[in-house]
Amino acid sequence: MPRPLAAGPVPSPCISVCRMSEATGLCEGCLRTLDEIAAWSVLDDEQRRAVWDAIALRRAARAQPT
């Protein structure tokens, strides 16, 4: 899921795989926290892009070998 461009509405990162990981506290589908999921509908576009940035960092961290 690439980060949405600066122009236009910001789409939800939800991919309908809604399972929270006890180990990470993140949704296994979209990599958002419960707080991010709950707040999504009231966030402005800048805040939504910040969530997308956090998702990108989480995805990159998962890809790193441990």
PQR file of N, CA, C, O and H, with PARSE charges and radii, in Angstrom:
ATOM      1  N   MET A   1       0.841  -1.180   0.000 -0.4000 1.5000
ATOM      2  CA  MET A   1       0.000   0.000   0.000 -0.0000 2.0000
ATOM      3  C   MET A   1       0.884   1.240   0.000  0.5500 1.7000
ATOM      4  O   MET A   1       1.482   1.557   1.028 -0.5500 1.4000
ATOM      5  N   PRO A   2       0.984   1.937  -1.094 -0.5600 1.5000
ATOM      6  CA  PRO A   2       1.794   3.150  -1.123  0.2800 2.0000
ATOM      7  C   PRO A   2       1.082   4.301  -0.429  0.5500 1.7000
ATOM      8  O   PRO A   2      -0.143   4.299  -0.303 -0.5500 1.4000
ATOM      9  N   ARG A   3       1.852   5.277   0.019 -0.4000 1.5000
ATOM     10  CA  ARG A   3       1.307   6.474   0.651 -0.0000 2.0000
ATOM     11  C   ARG A   3       0.524   7.260  -0.390  0.5500 1.7000
ATOM     12  O   ARG A   3       0.996   7.433  -1.513 -0.5500 1.4000
ATOM     13  H   ARG A   3       2.847   5.278  -0.083  0.4000 1.0000
ATOM     14  N   PRO A   4      -0.689   7.750  -0.027 -0.5600 1.5000
ATOM     15  CA  PRO A   4      -1.465   8.552  -0.970  0.2800 2.0000
ATOM     16  C   PRO A   4      -0.748   9.855  -1.301  0.5500 1.7000
ATOM     17  O   PRO A   4      -0.028  10.404  -0.467 -0.5500 1.4000
ATOM     18  N   LEU A   5      -0.945  10.336  -2.499 -0.4000 1.5000
ATOM     19  CA  LEU A   5      -0.357  11.599  -2.921 -0.0000 2.0000
ATOM     20  C   LEU A   5      -0.964  12.756  -2.147  0.5500 1.7000
ATOM     21  O   LEU A   5      -2.010  12.609  -1.516 -0.5500 1.4000
ATOM     22  H   LEU A   5      -1.530   9.889  -3.176  0.4000 1.0000
ATOM     23  N   ALA A   6      -0.306  13.902  -2.197 -0.4000 1.5000
ATOM     24  CA  ALA A   6      -0.736  15.069  -1.433 -0.0000 2.0000
ATOM     25  C   ALA A   6      -2.084  15.621  -1.901  0.5500 1.7000
ATOM     26  O   ALA A   6      -2.778  16.276  -1.123 -0.5500 1.4000
ATOM     27  H   ALA A   6       0.544  14.021  -2.710  0.4000 1.0000
ATOM     28  N   ALA A   7      -2.464  15.376  -3.135 -0.4000 1.5000
ATOM     29  CA  ALA A   7      -3.715  15.920  -3.657 -0.0000 2.0000
ATOM     30  C   ALA A   7      -4.831  14.882  -3.561  0.5500 1.7000
ATOM     31  O   ALA A   7      -4.590  13.682  -3.692 -0.5500 1.4000
ATOM     32  H   ALA A   7      -1.901  14.844  -3.768  0.4000 1.0000
ATOM     33  N   GLY A   8      -6.038  15.354  -3.334 -0.4000 1.5000
ATOM     34  CA  GLY A   8      -7.194  14.471  -3.327 -0.0000 2.0000
ATOM     35  C   GLY A   8      -7.450  13.845  -1.976  0.5500 1.7000
ATOM     36  O   GLY A   8      -6.646  13.970  -1.052 -0.5500 1.4000
ATOM     37  H   GLY A   8      -6.233  16.329  -3.228  0.4000 1.0000
ATOM     38  N   PRO A   9      -8.590  13.164  -1.871 -0.5600 1.5000
ATOM     39  CA  PRO A   9      -8.943  12.535  -0.603  0.2800 2.0000
ATOM     40  C   PRO A   9      -7.990  11.386  -0.263  0.5500 1.7000
ATOM     41  O   PRO A   9      -7.460  10.719  -1.152 -0.5500 1.4000
ATOM     42  N   VAL A  10      -7.789  11.175   1.002 -0.4000 1.5000
ATOM     43  CA  VAL A  10      -6.870  10.136   1.466 -0.0000 2.0000
ATOM     44  C   VAL A  10      -7.667   8.867   1.740  0.5500 1.7000
ATOM     45  O   VAL A  10      -8.540   8.866   2.608 -0.5500 1.4000
ATOM     46  H   VAL A  10      -8.220  11.717   1.724  0.4000 1.0000
ATOM     47  N   PRO A  11      -7.384   7.792   1.020 -0.5600 1.5000
ATOM     48  CA  PRO A  11      -8.137   6.550   1.211  0.2800 2.0000
ATOM     49  C   PRO A  11      -7.747   5.842   2.505  0.5500 1.7000
ATOM     50  O   PRO A  11      -6.641   6.015   3.017 -0.5500 1.4000
ATOM     51  N   SER A  12      -8.650   5.067   3.005 -0.4000 1.5000
ATOM     52  CA  SER A  12      -8.369   4.263   4.189 -0.0000 2.0000
ATOM     53  C   SER A  12      -7.376   3.158   3.834  0.5500 1.7000
ATOM     54  O   SER A  12      -7.442   2.594   2.741 -0.5500 1.4000
ATOM     55  H   SER A  12      -9.548   4.927   2.589  0.4000 1.0000
ATOM     56  N   PRO A  13      -6.469   2.851   4.735 -0.5600 1.5000
ATOM     57  CA  PRO A  13      -5.543   1.749   4.488  0.2800 2.0000
ATOM     58  C   PRO A  13      -6.159   0.373   4.741  0.5500 1.7000
ATOM     59  O   PRO A  13      -5.501  -0.643   4.519 -0.5500 1.4000
ATOM     60  N   CYS A  14      -7.404   0.323   5.199 -0.4000 1.5000
ATOM     61  CA  CYS A  14      -8.056  -0.950   5.519 -0.0000 2.0000
ATOM     62  C   CYS A  14      -8.123  -1.844   4.282  0.5500 1.7000
ATOM     63  O   CYS A  14      -8.515  -1.410   3.199 -0.5500 1.4000
ATOM     64  H   CYS A  14      -7.939   1.148   5.379  0.4000 1.0000
ATOM     65  N   ILE A  15      -7.726  -3.118   4.477 -0.4000 1.5000
ATOM     66  CA  ILE A  15      -7.823  -4.098   3.395 -0.0000 2.0000
ATOM     67  C   ILE A  15      -8.747  -5.248   3.785  0.5500 1.7000
ATOM     68  O   ILE A  15      -8.689  -6.329   3.198 -0.5500 1.4000
ATOM     69  H   ILE A  15      -7.407  -3.470   5.357  0.4000 1.0000
ATOM     70  N   SER A  16      -9.601  -5.006   4.780 -0.4000 1.5000
ATOM     71  CA  SER A  16     -10.600  -5.975   5.247 -0.0000 2.0000
ATOM     72  C   SER A  16      -9.988  -7.263   5.789  0.5500 1.7000
ATOM     73  O   SER A  16     -10.576  -8.338   5.670 -0.5500 1.4000
ATOM     74  H   SER A  16      -9.648  -4.128   5.256  0.4000 1.0000
ATOM     75  N   VAL A  17      -8.811  -7.144   6.380 -0.4000 1.5000
ATOM     76  CA  VAL A  17      -8.201  -8.239   7.124 -0.0000 2.0000
ATOM     77  C   VAL A  17      -8.059  -7.698   8.548  0.5500 1.7000
ATOM     78  O   VAL A  17      -6.995  -7.222   8.944 -0.5500 1.4000
ATOM     79  H   VAL A  17      -8.334  -6.270   6.477  0.4000 1.0000
ATOM     80  N   CYS A  18      -9.132  -7.780   9.291 -0.4000 1.5000
ATOM     81  CA  CYS A  18      -9.226  -7.081  10.576 -0.0000 2.0000
ATOM     82  C   CYS A  18      -8.968  -8.020  11.739  0.5500 1.7000
ATOM     83  O   CYS A  18      -9.892  -8.584  12.324 -0.5500 1.4000
ATOM     84  H   CYS A  18      -9.996  -8.167   8.969  0.4000 1.0000
ATOM     85  N   ARG A  19      -7.686  -8.178  12.062 -0.4000 1.5000
ATOM     86  CA  ARG A  19      -7.262  -8.987  13.205 -0.0000 2.0000
ATOM     87  C   ARG A  19      -6.163  -8.225  13.925  0.5500 1.7000
ATOM     88  O   ARG A  19      -5.158  -7.846  13.323 -0.5500 1.4000
ATOM     89  H   ARG A  19      -6.935  -7.720  11.587  0.4000 1.0000
ATOM     90  N   MET A  20      -6.361  -8.005  15.206 -0.4000 1.5000
ATOM     91  CA  MET A  20      -5.357  -7.306  15.991 -0.0000 2.0000
ATOM     92  C   MET A  20      -4.333  -8.316  16.528  0.5500 1.7000
ATOM     93  O   MET A  20      -4.702  -9.354  17.077 -0.5500 1.4000
ATOM     94  H   MET A  20      -7.177  -8.313  15.695  0.4000 1.0000
ATOM     95  N   SER A  21      -3.079  -8.004  16.368 -0.4000 1.5000
ATOM     96  CA  SER A  21      -1.995  -8.838  16.876 -0.0000 2.0000
ATOM     97  C   SER A  21      -1.758  -8.496  18.341  0.5500 1.7000
ATOM     98  O   SER A  21      -1.513  -7.339  18.684 -0.5500 1.4000
ATOM     99  H   SER A  21      -2.779  -7.160  15.922  0.4000 1.0000
ATOM    100  N   GLU A  22      -1.833  -9.501  19.198 -0.4000 1.5000
ATOM    101  CA  GLU A  22      -1.534  -9.278  20.616 -0.0000 2.0000
ATOM    102  C   GLU A  22      -0.070  -8.895  20.804  0.5500 1.7000
ATOM    103  O   GLU A  22       0.256  -8.112  21.697 -0.5500 1.4000
ATOM    104  H   GLU A  22      -2.032 -10.440  18.920  0.4000 1.0000
ATOM    105  N   ALA A  23       0.799  -9.431  19.983 -0.4000 1.5000
ATOM    106  CA  ALA A  23       2.234  -9.184  20.119 -0.0000 2.0000
ATOM    107  C   ALA A  23       2.617  -7.746  19.764  0.5500 1.7000
ATOM    108  O   ALA A  23       3.463  -7.145  20.426 -0.5500 1.4000
ATOM    109  H   ALA A  23       0.534 -10.067  19.257  0.4000 1.0000
ATOM    110  N   THR A  24       1.988  -7.194  18.713 -0.4000 1.5000
ATOM    111  CA  THR A  24       2.384  -5.856  18.256 -0.0000 2.0000
ATOM    112  C   THR A  24       1.364  -4.773  18.585  0.5500 1.7000
ATOM    113  O   THR A  24       1.715  -3.594  18.641 -0.5500 1.4000
ATOM    114  H   THR A  24       1.301  -7.682  18.176  0.4000 1.0000
ATOM    115  N   GLY A  25       0.117  -5.149  18.803 -0.4000 1.5000
ATOM    116  CA  GLY A  25      -0.936  -4.160  19.010 -0.0000 2.0000
ATOM    117  C   GLY A  25      -1.389  -3.516  17.714  0.5500 1.7000
ATOM    118  O   GLY A  25      -2.081  -2.498  17.726 -0.5500 1.4000
ATOM    119  H   GLY A  25      -0.168  -6.106  18.758  0.4000 1.0000
ATOM    120  N   LEU A  26      -0.999  -4.113  16.597 -0.4000 1.5000
ATOM    121  CA  LEU A  26      -1.343  -3.573  15.282 -0.0000 2.0000
ATOM    122  C   LEU A  26      -2.318  -4.503  14.566  0.5500 1.7000
ATOM    123  O   LEU A  26      -2.327  -5.711  14.799 -0.5500 1.4000
ATOM    124  H   LEU A  26      -0.437  -4.940  16.587  0.4000 1.0000
ATOM    125  N   CYS A  27      -3.132  -3.927  13.698 -0.4000 1.5000
ATOM    126  CA  CYS A  27      -3.987  -4.734  12.837 -0.0000 2.0000
ATOM    127  C   CYS A  27      -3.079  -5.501  11.874  0.5500 1.7000
ATOM    128  O   CYS A  27      -2.165  -4.925  11.283 -0.5500 1.4000
ATOM    129  H   CYS A  27      -3.125  -2.945  13.509  0.4000 1.0000
ATOM    130  N   GLU A  28      -3.330  -6.781  11.723 -0.4000 1.5000
ATOM    131  CA  GLU A  28      -2.500  -7.598  10.834 -0.0000 2.0000
ATOM    132  C   GLU A  28      -2.728  -7.255   9.364  0.5500 1.7000
ATOM    133  O   GLU A  28      -1.887  -7.570   8.523 -0.5500 1.4000
ATOM    134  H   GLU A  28      -4.072  -7.249  12.203  0.4000 1.0000
ATOM    135  N   GLY A  29      -3.844  -6.620   9.046 -0.4000 1.5000
ATOM    136  CA  GLY A  29      -4.126  -6.248   7.660 -0.0000 2.0000
ATOM    137  C   GLY A  29      -3.526  -4.912   7.257  0.5500 1.7000
ATOM    138  O   GLY A  29      -2.815  -4.819   6.256 -0.5500 1.4000
ATOM    139  H   GLY A  29      -4.527  -6.364   9.730  0.4000 1.0000
ATOM    140  N   CYS A  30      -3.815  -3.870   8.044 -0.4000 1.5000
ATOM    141  CA  CYS A  30      -3.410  -2.518   7.637 -0.0000 2.0000
ATOM    142  C   CYS A  30      -2.275  -1.924   8.462  0.5500 1.7000
ATOM    143  O   CYS A  30      -1.776  -0.847   8.138 -0.5500 1.4000
ATOM    144  H   CYS A  30      -4.392  -3.945   8.857  0.4000 1.0000
ATOM    145  N   LEU A  31      -1.865  -2.608   9.516 -0.4000 1.5000
ATOM    146  CA  LEU A  31      -0.765  -2.169  10.389 -0.0000 2.0000
ATOM    147  C   LEU A  31      -1.076  -0.877  11.150  0.5500 1.7000
ATOM    148  O   LEU A  31      -0.166  -0.125  11.501 -0.5500 1.4000
ATOM    149  H   LEU A  31      -2.271  -3.483   9.779  0.4000 1.0000
ATOM    150  N   ARG A  32      -2.362  -0.623  11.403 -0.4000 1.5000
ATOM    151  CA  ARG A  32      -2.726   0.528  12.235 -0.0000 2.0000
ATOM    152  C   ARG A  32      -2.978   0.070  13.674  0.5500 1.7000
ATOM    153  O   ARG A  32      -3.281  -1.095  13.928 -0.5500 1.4000
ATOM    154  H   ARG A  32      -3.101  -1.234  11.118  0.4000 1.0000
ATOM    155  N   THR A  33      -2.845   1.015  14.602 -0.4000 1.5000
ATOM    156  CA  THR A  33      -3.208   0.760  15.989 -0.0000 2.0000
ATOM    157  C   THR A  33      -4.720   0.885  16.135  0.5500 1.7000
ATOM    158  O   THR A  33      -5.394   1.418  15.254 -0.5500 1.4000
ATOM    159  H   THR A  33      -2.599   1.962  14.395  0.4000 1.0000
ATOM    160  N   LEU A  34      -5.249   0.390  17.254 -0.4000 1.5000
ATOM    161  CA  LEU A  34      -6.687   0.569  17.504 -0.0000 2.0000
ATOM    162  C   LEU A  34      -7.057   2.044  17.553  0.5500 1.7000
ATOM    163  O   LEU A  34      -8.108   2.434  17.045 -0.5500 1.4000
ATOM    164  H   LEU A  34      -4.701  -0.043  17.970  0.4000 1.0000
ATOM    165  N   ASP A  35      -6.207   2.870  18.158 -0.4000 1.5000
ATOM    166  CA  ASP A  35      -6.480   4.307  18.221 -0.0000 2.0000
ATOM    167  C   ASP A  35      -6.539   4.923  16.822  0.5500 1.7000
ATOM    168  O   ASP A  35      -7.405   5.752  16.543 -0.5500 1.4000
ATOM    169  H   ASP A  35      -5.353   2.554  18.570  0.4000 1.0000
ATOM    170  N   GLU A  36      -5.627   4.522  15.954 -0.4000 1.5000
ATOM    171  CA  GLU A  36      -5.628   5.056  14.580 -0.0000 2.0000
ATOM    172  C   GLU A  36      -6.881   4.620  13.830  0.5500 1.7000
ATOM    173  O   GLU A  36      -7.473   5.406  13.091 -0.5500 1.4000
ATOM    174  H   GLU A  36      -4.923   3.849  16.181  0.4000 1.0000
ATOM    175  N   ILE A  37      -7.280   3.371  14.022 -0.4000 1.5000
ATOM    176  CA  ILE A  37      -8.487   2.867  13.359 -0.0000 2.0000
ATOM    177  C   ILE A  37      -9.709   3.617  13.864  0.5500 1.7000
ATOM    178  O   ILE A  37     -10.546   4.051  13.071 -0.5500 1.4000
ATOM    179  H   ILE A  37      -6.800   2.733  14.623  0.4000 1.0000
ATOM    180  N   ALA A  38      -9.816   3.772  15.180 -0.4000 1.5000
ATOM    181  CA  ALA A  38     -10.976   4.436  15.775 -0.0000 2.0000
ATOM    182  C   ALA A  38     -11.070   5.909  15.373  0.5500 1.7000
ATOM    183  O   ALA A  38     -12.172   6.430  15.196 -0.5500 1.4000
ATOM    184  H   ALA A  38      -9.136   3.419  15.823  0.4000 1.0000
ATOM    185  N   ALA A  39      -9.942   6.575  15.229 -0.4000 1.5000
ATOM    186  CA  ALA A  39      -9.932   8.008  14.927 -0.0000 2.0000
ATOM    187  C   ALA A  39     -10.041   8.321  13.444  0.5500 1.7000
ATOM    188  O   ALA A  39     -10.308   9.466  13.082 -0.5500 1.4000
ATOM    189  H   ALA A  39      -9.048   6.151  15.372  0.4000 1.0000
ATOM    190  N   TRP A  40      -9.843   7.341  12.581 -0.4000 1.5000
ATOM    191  CA  TRP A  40      -9.727   7.592  11.140 -0.0000 2.0000
ATOM    192  C   TRP A  40     -10.829   8.500  10.603  0.5500 1.7000
ATOM    193  O   TRP A  40     -10.540   9.413   9.830 -0.5500 1.4000
ATOM    194  H   TRP A  40      -9.625   6.411  12.875  0.4000 1.0000
ATOM    195  N   SER A  41     -12.063   8.278  10.985 -0.4000 1.5000
ATOM    196  CA  SER A  41     -13.182   9.033  10.400 -0.0000 2.0000
ATOM    197  C   SER A  41     -13.175  10.512  10.766  0.5500 1.7000
ATOM    198  O   SER A  41     -13.828  11.311  10.095 -0.5500 1.4000
ATOM    199  H   SER A  41     -12.297   7.536  11.613  0.4000 1.0000
ATOM    200  N   VAL A  42     -12.454  10.894  11.812 -0.4000 1.5000
ATOM    201  CA  VAL A  42     -12.431  12.305  12.211 -0.0000 2.0000
ATOM    202  C   VAL A  42     -11.086  12.974  11.931  0.5500 1.7000
ATOM    203  O   VAL A  42     -10.924  14.163  12.210 -0.5500 1.4000
ATOM    204  H   VAL A  42     -11.923  10.245  12.358  0.4000 1.0000
ATOM    205  N   LEU A  43     -10.132  12.244  11.394 -0.4000 1.5000
ATOM    206  CA  LEU A  43      -8.840  12.835  11.065 -0.0000 2.0000
ATOM    207  C   LEU A  43      -8.943  13.676   9.794  0.5500 1.7000
ATOM    208  O   LEU A  43      -9.706  13.352   8.884 -0.5500 1.4000
ATOM    209  H   LEU A  43     -10.263  11.279  11.168  0.4000 1.0000
ATOM    210  N   ASP A  44      -8.163  14.763   9.745 -0.4000 1.5000
ATOM    211  CA  ASP A  44      -8.103  15.528   8.498 -0.0000 2.0000
ATOM    212  C   ASP A  44      -7.084  14.860   7.574  0.5500 1.7000
ATOM    213  O   ASP A  44      -6.401  13.920   7.979 -0.5500 1.4000
ATOM    214  H   ASP A  44      -7.544  15.026  10.484  0.4000 1.0000
ATOM    215  N   ASP A  45      -6.982  15.342   6.339 -0.4000 1.5000
ATOM    216  CA  ASP A  45      -6.107  14.694   5.355 -0.0000 2.0000
ATOM    217  C   ASP A  45      -4.649  14.673   5.798  0.5500 1.7000
ATOM    218  O   ASP A  45      -3.955  13.687   5.553 -0.5500 1.4000
ATOM    219  H   ASP A  45      -7.537  16.106   6.010  0.4000 1.0000
ATOM    220  N   GLU A  46      -4.168  15.728   6.439 -0.4000 1.5000
ATOM    221  CA  GLU A  46      -2.783  15.759   6.907 -0.0000 2.0000
ATOM    222  C   GLU A  46      -2.551  14.676   7.966  0.5500 1.7000
ATOM    223  O   GLU A  46      -1.531  13.988   7.938 -0.5500 1.4000
ATOM    224  H   GLU A  46      -4.733  16.529   6.638  0.4000 1.0000
ATOM    225  N   GLN A  47      -3.488  14.529   8.887 -0.4000 1.5000
ATOM    226  CA  GLN A  47      -3.367  13.501   9.913 -0.0000 2.0000
ATOM    227  C   GLN A  47      -3.451  12.100   9.308  0.5500 1.7000
ATOM    228  O   GLN A  47      -2.753  11.185   9.742 -0.5500 1.4000
ATOM    229  H   GLN A  47      -4.317  15.088   8.909  0.4000 1.0000
ATOM    230  N   ARG A  48      -4.306  11.944   8.309 -0.4000 1.5000
ATOM    231  CA  ARG A  48      -4.410  10.640   7.644 -0.0000 2.0000
ATOM    232  C   ARG A  48      -3.116  10.288   6.925  0.5500 1.7000
ATOM    233  O   ARG A  48      -2.691   9.133   6.937 -0.5500 1.4000
ATOM    234  H   ARG A  48      -4.873  12.687   7.955  0.4000 1.0000
ATOM    235  N   ARG A  49      -2.492  11.274   6.303 -0.4000 1.5000
ATOM    236  CA  ARG A  49      -1.205  11.014   5.645 -0.0000 2.0000
ATOM    237  C   ARG A  49      -0.138  10.652   6.676  0.5500 1.7000
ATOM    238  O   ARG A  49       0.747   9.844   6.395 -0.5500 1.4000
ATOM    239  H   ARG A  49      -2.837  12.213   6.293  0.4000 1.0000
ATOM    240  N   ALA A  50      -0.217  11.243   7.861 -0.4000 1.5000
ATOM    241  CA  ALA A  50       0.723  10.897   8.933 -0.0000 2.0000
ATOM    242  C   ALA A  50       0.542   9.431   9.348  0.5500 1.7000
ATOM    243  O   ALA A  50       1.517   8.739   9.640 -0.5500 1.4000
ATOM    244  H   ALA A  50      -0.936  11.899   8.089  0.4000 1.0000
ATOM    245  N   VAL A  51      -0.704   8.968   9.371 -0.4000 1.5000
ATOM    246  CA  VAL A  51      -0.956   7.555   9.677 -0.0000 2.0000
ATOM    247  C   VAL A  51      -0.340   6.688   8.579  0.5500 1.7000
ATOM    248  O   VAL A  51       0.298   5.678   8.872 -0.5500 1.4000
ATOM    249  H   VAL A  51      -1.496   9.531   9.133  0.4000 1.0000
ATOM    250  N   TRP A  52      -0.528   7.076   7.322 -0.4000 1.5000
ATOM    251  CA  TRP A  52       0.078   6.327   6.219 -0.0000 2.0000
ATOM    252  C   TRP A  52       1.603   6.294   6.365  0.5500 1.7000
ATOM    253  O   TRP A  52       2.225   5.268   6.090 -0.5500 1.4000
ATOM    254  H   TRP A  52      -1.047   7.897   7.083  0.4000 1.0000
ATOM    255  N   ASP A  53       2.211   7.407   6.794 -0.4000 1.5000
ATOM    256  CA  ASP A  53       3.666   7.438   6.999 -0.0000 2.0000
ATOM    257  C   ASP A  53       4.068   6.451   8.099  0.5500 1.7000
ATOM    258  O   ASP A  53       5.067   5.741   7.974 -0.5500 1.4000
ATOM    259  H   ASP A  53       1.706   8.241   7.017  0.4000 1.0000
ATOM    260  N   ALA A  54       3.283   6.415   9.173 -0.4000 1.5000
ATOM    261  CA  ALA A  54       3.569   5.477  10.265 -0.0000 2.0000
ATOM    262  C   ALA A  54       3.453   4.036   9.773  0.5500 1.7000
ATOM    263  O   ALA A  54       4.259   3.184  10.146 -0.5500 1.4000
ATOM    264  H   ALA A  54       2.472   6.991   9.275  0.4000 1.0000
ATOM    265  N   ILE A  55       2.458   3.768   8.944 -0.4000 1.5000
ATOM    266  CA  ILE A  55       2.288   2.426   8.376 -0.0000 2.0000
ATOM    267  C   ILE A  55       3.517   2.052   7.543  0.5500 1.7000
ATOM    268  O   ILE A  55       4.008   0.927   7.625 -0.5500 1.4000
ATOM    269  H   ILE A  55       1.804   4.461   8.642  0.4000 1.0000
ATOM    270  N   ALA A  56       4.006   2.998   6.743 -0.4000 1.5000
ATOM    271  CA  ALA A  56       5.182   2.727   5.908 -0.0000 2.0000
ATOM    272  C   ALA A  56       6.399   2.393   6.769  0.5500 1.7000
ATOM    273  O   ALA A  56       7.171   1.496   6.429 -0.5500 1.4000
ATOM    274  H   ALA A  56       3.607   3.912   6.677  0.4000 1.0000
ATOM    275  N   LEU A  57       6.573   3.106   7.877 -0.4000 1.5000
ATOM    276  CA  LEU A  57       7.686   2.820   8.782 -0.0000 2.0000
ATOM    277  C   LEU A  57       7.527   1.440   9.415  0.5500 1.7000
ATOM    278  O   LEU A  57       8.500   0.698   9.555 -0.5500 1.4000
ATOM    279  H   LEU A  57       5.946   3.835   8.153  0.4000 1.0000
ATOM    280  N   ARG A  58       6.307   1.104   9.794 -0.4000 1.5000
ATOM    281  CA  ARG A  58       6.053  -0.212  10.391 -0.0000 2.0000
ATOM    282  C   ARG A  58       6.317  -1.327   9.384  0.5500 1.7000
ATOM    283  O   ARG A  58       6.903  -2.357   9.718 -0.5500 1.4000
ATOM    284  H   ARG A  58       5.517   1.707   9.681  0.4000 1.0000
ATOM    285  N   ARG A  59       5.879  -1.107   8.155 -0.4000 1.5000
ATOM    286  CA  ARG A  59       6.092  -2.115   7.106 -0.0000 2.0000
ATOM    287  C   ARG A  59       7.593  -2.292   6.853  0.5500 1.7000
ATOM    288  O   ARG A  59       8.073  -3.416   6.705 -0.5500 1.4000
ATOM    289  H   ARG A  59       5.403  -0.271   7.883  0.4000 1.0000
ATOM    290  N   ALA A  60       8.327  -1.178   6.803 -0.4000 1.5000
ATOM    291  CA  ALA A  60       9.779  -1.256   6.576 -0.0000 2.0000
ATOM    292  C   ALA A  60      10.459  -1.975   7.737  0.5500 1.7000
ATOM    293  O   ALA A  60      11.379  -2.762   7.516 -0.5500 1.4000
ATOM    294  H   ALA A  60       7.936  -0.265   6.923  0.4000 1.0000
ATOM    295  N   ALA A  61      10.026  -1.721   8.963 -0.4000 1.5000
ATOM    296  CA  ALA A  61      10.618  -2.386  10.131 -0.0000 2.0000
ATOM    297  C   ALA A  61      10.358  -3.890  10.092  0.5500 1.7000
ATOM    298  O   ALA A  61      11.210  -4.680  10.498 -0.5500 1.4000
ATOM    299  H   ALA A  61       9.279  -1.082   9.143  0.4000 1.0000
ATOM    300  N   ARG A  62       9.197  -4.280   9.611 -0.4000 1.5000
ATOM    301  CA  ARG A  62       8.876  -5.713   9.512 -0.0000 2.0000
ATOM    302  C   ARG A  62       9.753  -6.389   8.471  0.5500 1.7000
ATOM    303  O   ARG A  62      10.069  -7.572   8.599 -0.5500 1.4000
ATOM    304  H   ARG A  62       8.504  -3.638   9.282  0.4000 1.0000
ATOM    305  N   ALA A  63      10.151  -5.647   7.439 -0.4000 1.5000
ATOM    306  CA  ALA A  63      10.942  -6.214   6.353 -0.0000 2.0000
ATOM    307  C   ALA A  63      12.407  -6.377   6.736  0.5500 1.7000
ATOM    308  O   ALA A  63      13.144  -7.115   6.082 -0.5500 1.4000
ATOM    309  H   ALA A  63       9.895  -4.686   7.335  0.4000 1.0000
ATOM    310  N   GLN A  64      12.837  -5.685   7.805 -0.4000 1.5000
ATOM    311  CA  GLN A  64      14.233  -5.751   8.238 -0.0000 2.0000
ATOM    312  C   GLN A  64      14.491  -7.087   8.918  0.5500 1.7000
ATOM    313  O   GLN A  64      13.695  -7.532   9.745 -0.5500 1.4000
ATOM    314  H   GLN A  64      12.239  -5.085   8.336  0.4000 1.0000
ATOM    315  N   PRO A  65      15.603  -7.727   8.571 -0.5600 1.5000
ATOM    316  CA  PRO A  65      15.960  -8.959   9.280  0.2800 2.0000
ATOM    317  C   PRO A  65      16.290  -8.654  10.739  0.5500 1.7000
ATOM    318  O   PRO A  65      16.870  -7.615  11.055 -0.5500 1.4000
ATOM    319  N   THR A  66      15.915  -9.564  11.605 -0.4000 1.5000
ATOM    320  CA  THR A  66      16.196  -9.350  13.041 -0.0000 2.0000
ATOM    321  C   THR A  66      17.386 -10.143  13.500  0.5500 1.7000
ATOM    322  O   THR A  66      17.756 -10.078  14.672 -0.5500 1.4000
ATOM    323  H   THR A  66      15.444 -10.408  11.348  0.4000 1.0000
TER
END
